[in-house]
Amino acid sequence: MSRRNQATGAYGERRAVRHLIAAGLQPVARNWRCPEGEIDIIAWDGPILVFCEVKTRRTNDYGTPTEAVVPAKARRLRHLAARWLTETGTTATEVRFDVVAIHLTGPHRIEHLKAAF
């Protein structure tokens, strides 16, 4: 991944965290990694534990940010969430998977899809 893409992704994640906090969520982890992959943001939305995938795009040449979350990515995130819960010993009565799309084309905007998959 190029430095420009890394910088774009880091910028998008910072914007996503600010958006989630403004929406009332309480982040507990960012960029949690294990050998199988990474979870961008983990946050509490009241009693619901939310696992967020952040996608940032400068252009739509390769599709919109939300189109980048394909079924294989969703399966991997579910697996990673289960691993995070096991490794941290965290219990939650309900979990949710959100996608936060950061659009940098035209006027910048944030799209928050709750329970995206």
C-alpha angles and dihedrals in degrees: 000000000000122000089245091056091046090051091048091050093048090049091050092050092051090050090047093052091051090048093050093048090050088051090055101259121137113220116219101173140016128196095359107186137194131161091275097054147286139291111213101206134000116192143161118243097190105295093346120095109217126202109199129200112200120205121184125187131185090191137011092232090118096032134279122306092256092052088061091069098083124176092265090055091049091051091050092050091051089052092048091048091054090049092049091050091050096045095046097039089230117157125201129175089213135022130191135193116218133180121213110198118198111200113199094174114106111334107009113248140170123224116194114196109192116205089006092169 
